Amino acid sequence: MAYNSGRTHQHERFGLDCAYTLPVLQFRIIHIQEGEMAKRRKHRQTKKSLPISVWIVGLAGIILVGVGLIVLTDQSGSNPNPSSLPHPNVPRVSPAEAHNQQQSGTGVIIDVREAPFYQESRAAGALSVPEEELLAHIEDLPNDKTLIFY
């Protein structure tokens, strides 16, 4: 391509005056490049992860739900309202207190669950008298000791 030192130059192959077409071509190239850059920016923006505040709020929500489920399902160590239990006038003892009474010989632990549950797991030294059979065996239970049913 021959270059003219003035504002115009001649295209080698076609012999055209390119003074007015050159800026148009440059504009189109820049415009295409800007369009590609906009597409890349948009693509990068869609790939961005969520802001840290959203992650913190989400994590806090998950923790609160987990703690709520634990509190609602954890019945060990809680003191239920006696009026909501069956037979609210029957005295209640803790597992440690029941164990102490059994060890000292002042109490007898009686498992009133069905036999398969008793065989699966039970308190050490507990007698098995299923609830359905309790009245039939009431005379066999000691009357000089505290009877601890579970």
LINQUIQUI-V142586 format. One record per residue. OMEGA is omega in whole degrees, -180 to 180 (none if undefined). D_CENTER is the distance of its C-alpha to the mean C-alpha in Angstrom with 2 decimals. Layout:
OMEGA;D_CENTER + OMEGA;D_CENTER
This chain:
178;70.40 + -177;73.13 + 178;72.07 + -178;74.24 + 178;74.19 + -177;74.26 + 180;71.54 + 173;72.03 + -177;71.99 + 175;73.02 + -175;70.68 + -172;72.26 + -174;71.61 + -180;72.17 + -179;74.38 + 175;72.41 + -172;72.20 + -177;68.51 + -177;68.63 + -179;66.75 + -178;64.50 + 178;63.04 + 179;61.09 + 178;59.78 + 178;58.49 + 179;56.90 + -180;55.25 + 179;53.86 + 179;52.52 + -180;50.88 + 179;49.54 + 179;48.03 + 178;46.56 + 177;45.03 + 177;43.62 + 179;42.07 + 178;40.67 + 178;39.20 + 179;37.57 + 178;36.16 + -180;34.89 + 179;33.24 + 178;31.71 + -179;30.42 + 179;29.00 + 179;27.03 + -178;25.67 + 177;24.57 + -180;20.93 + 177;19.44 + -177;20.74 + -180;19.04 + 178;18.76 + 178;16.61 + -179;14.23 + 180;14.31 + 179;13.81 + 179;10.79 + 178;9.19 + 178;10.51 + 179;9.15 + 179;5.43 + 180;6.85 + 179;9.00 + 179;6.99 + 179;5.48 + 179;9.17 + 179;10.57 + 179;9.40 + -179;10.76 + -179;13.81 + -177;14.49 + -178;14.41 + 180;16.10 + -178;19.77 + 178;21.28 + -180;23.33 + 178;23.25 + -179;26.61 + 177;26.53 + -177;29.18 + -178;32.23 + 179;33.49 + 179;30.43 + 174;31.06 + -180;33.79 + -175;37.07 + -179;36.26 + 178;39.67 + -180;38.97 + -178;38.28 + 178;35.00 + 177;34.61 + 177;31.78 + 179;31.23 + 180;32.98 + 178;35.88 + 179;36.23 + 179;36.36 + 180;38.98 + 179;41.10 + -179;41.03 + -180;42.00 + 179;44.77 + 180;46.12 + -179;45.82 + 177;42.97 + 178;42.03 + -178;38.48 + 180;38.50 + -176;35.64 + 178;36.01 + 178;33.48 + -173;34.88 + -179;36.36 + 179;33.73 + 177;31.03 + -179;33.55 + -180;34.35 + 177;30.76 + -178;30.11 + 174;31.98 + -179;33.02 + 177;35.80 + -179;39.18 + 175;37.95 + 178;40.31 + 174;39.18 + -179;40.59 + -175;38.55 + -180;38.46 + -177;40.70 + -173;43.32 + -180;43.16 + -180;46.21 + -177;48.23 + -176;47.63 + 180;47.81 + -179;51.30 + -177;50.12 + -179;47.70 + -180;49.18 + 179;50.30 + -179;50.88 + 176;47.23 + 179;44.05 + -178;42.17 + -178;38.38 + 171;36.64 + none;33.08
